[in-house]
Amino acid sequence: MITKTKLLAALGLSILLGGTAWAQDKPHVFTGAKIIPIAGQPIENGVLVVHQGKITAVGAAGQVKVPAGATTFDLKGKVVMPGLVDTHSHLGEGSGGDGSAALHPDVRIIDGIDPISDSFKRALSGGITTVNVMPGSGHLMSGQTVYLKMREGNTINDLAFCQDVQSGICGGMKMANGTNPMKAAPFPGTRAKSAAMQRQLFLDAQAYRSKIKAAKGKADKMPERKPNLDPIVEILDGKRIVHFHTHRYDDILTALRLQKEFGFKLVLHHVSEAWKAADEIAKAGIPASIITLDSPGGKAEAVEVRNENGAVLEKAGVLTAFHTDDGITDSRLFMRSAALGVRAGMSREKALEALTIAGAKMLELQDRVGSLEKGKDADFIVLSGEPFSVYTKVEQTWVEGKKRFDVANPDDKKFATGGYNTYSSDIHYHAH
């Protein structure tokens, strides 16, 4: 029997460990900063009010009622904007599928992530508050991704957006084509074989789903459970998003063909040759999460990547986000990706959206993150100046009303400025 004393003790423990209980009893009011809400025009001398992890008000000074007894923070001369959303990362030193097969839909990255990895601190120092953590791209299907919030916590449960990491849908599905999965058997040796193997998996899942529907809930009629097909059925039912690693023009078109054939929700990732395929991507109505590489080198299929991708996709009307693919590009320098996009012709407005609300939409989390609006999670960053200035630094990162990074704290600052030997955990390299 659970006594009242035990219940209170358990509640106290959940407050200490969990990401959904709040120690922020008093409202916090942030004043004096220029606020870039993303949902509207920048607000000079803005006021942001947060309480119990949520935004309760945002607006200009004199137009926002400051709650009595609130704790006030003077941010005069600073810039405040939403926490950044990274749609493609490999934080947490996780691993995915192995060499036993090219398709691993039953593999879950949550079973391979270190939730207390210092790599999360590196991302916080770059202003990232929401992240889609992927298995690697060395497979046609590397496994199930997970959407994480950069809360303080010791378990995946503490960080995950979903309520139940054991049986819930906590992220998308990582797929890939191009050179990464092309290896010796059981992997495909050609691009055409890659698509054929992916197509067959979806056909198998369709047949499996038909048997489940035919059983009409009767246990004796149900087919034997297939953990490798259950997540594909979730994809077919629109409950799980496919995040598709692709670079070359022909590979992009192959991904679009597969999406059209099976009707799944799709986000294209990397899309190095998006400048060639922007019209086709726009016609298909598919969003693109792109990466910025500011120096030559790397794999041959990415040799024609261009910083103009953001501008070309914007002109075509494609929903566009940036991502880090950390550690291919450093989470600490995430805003630089969008800045380089602006330098190559992308509008400032869309570049800011590409760091925030666009990525949130791709993860279907736009009701909670990606902009500073009443009712949304209190995830925001404090910048020393304009977001795309080379001189600007991330000074603070707040997640659900709690400060998770402060450059004034020496223990935090080392993650923003130190080399990779700063981190106690081993760096996990992967095929990007």
Phi, psi and omega in degrees: 000135180272116179277166178299323180296316179294323180296317179294322178296318178296320178297319178297320178295321179294327178293324181287323188256329189280163179262002186242005175254146193244129174267352183277081183288320180271144173299147174250133181239126181249119188237159169088344184276159165282122182256127174254095187282347186071320180286350180200191181289153176304146182245111175287141181052056184274168177228129177238125180244127178231147180206130179051045173084357183239155172279125179255341177195148173209134181173191182279152176303137182091345180249354180245127178283124180271122182298145177296139177077009181288152172273124186253139178239122180272115182244032179304133180087355181259172175237133179244133176216170180298153171302146185280147181247116180257110187280355185204107181212168178230036176297158174088004174058033183283162176231158182240233182289164178248194185277007183284341181200161178272342183237120183232063182295338182275351179284134180244125181296336179298337180276359181234002183269141170268106186289349177250020178298141177294345179298331177293326178293325177298317180294319177300323180292342176264004177088008181277128180241341177229138185214142172259107182269128187251151158290168181293175187252019182277011181228160172295327174217108186275342179130187187275131178275175176220137178266119185243146171255138186281048175288166170282132181183167182244354182226164176299324176304323181294330188260333188289148174290323183287158182279334187222100182287344181287315185232356182275169173269107191252005180184202181254206178230129180271121174239164181205156166219190183089207190281331185306312183275000184273101184217190175290157179308142015274012177275160179285153179257351181222166177293320181295320178293324177303310180295323180297319180292320177294317180299317181297323178298318179292323177295319176298320180292323177298317179294319178297316179296321179298321178293321178297316180294322181293332180290339177051039175083358180279121187301322183286347179260348184291141175289160176301135182297137179236098183301337179280343180255337180306312180291335176289323174299320177299323175295312181298329180274003178077016182266346182224133184269139174271124175254111196249109175290120180203147184237300189285157180306312182294324178291323176300314181295326177296317178300319179294324178295317179297320179297317181294322182294320187249353171070025182275160174288132188225138166236124176279136182240144182077291173049052184306323181258035178301330180296339175273332192246012187303318182294319179294320178295317180296316180299324180283346180071032185254135177282160181229127174255114191250159178244149177249124175245121188258016176209154181288166179116180180093199187284154185297325184288349177255012186294335181259021174297140181227143175293344178286354183306316180300315181294318181293317179293321177299314180298326181281349179088022181272133172296121190231133174233163171255157172217167182265325193056031183311128010264029172289312165241153191278129177304331181294339185244028186301319182296336178298327180302312180291325178299319177292328174296319177296317179302329182266008172119355178287146179288151179300319182300311182289330177293320176295319177297326182291343175266349191226268190291328179296315177296321178300320178295322181293334177262002183057041179243016187293342177283348182244324187225171173104346177204162179262098181219150179304131178096343179277165178300142182277067177254115181205164179234151177249120182252153179283344181194201181298141189304323187260012175282140178294340182272349186282140178238149168283117182265324180215147173231124181246136179234118181050046174080006179242135180285120183252345177211137177216114184296341177286346177271119184303325179293329176280319186302325182298332179284338178274331190241341185283165174282180183294339177286357174294329191272133184289332182274153177293144175284133180258115178265149183213166176282117184264000000 
